[in-house]
């Protein structure tokens, strides 16, 4: 299991959005699909 997959589909703590795997500032991350806030970021 890939580390970021364990956070996928969790709820954002800042809004009602869902967390998804996506790039954030050129890094792999878990980002809210609604507000864009990163929850986890890998360098």
ABEGO torsion letter per residue (X at the ends): XBAAAAABGBBBAABABBBBBBBBGGBBBBBBAAAGBBABBBX
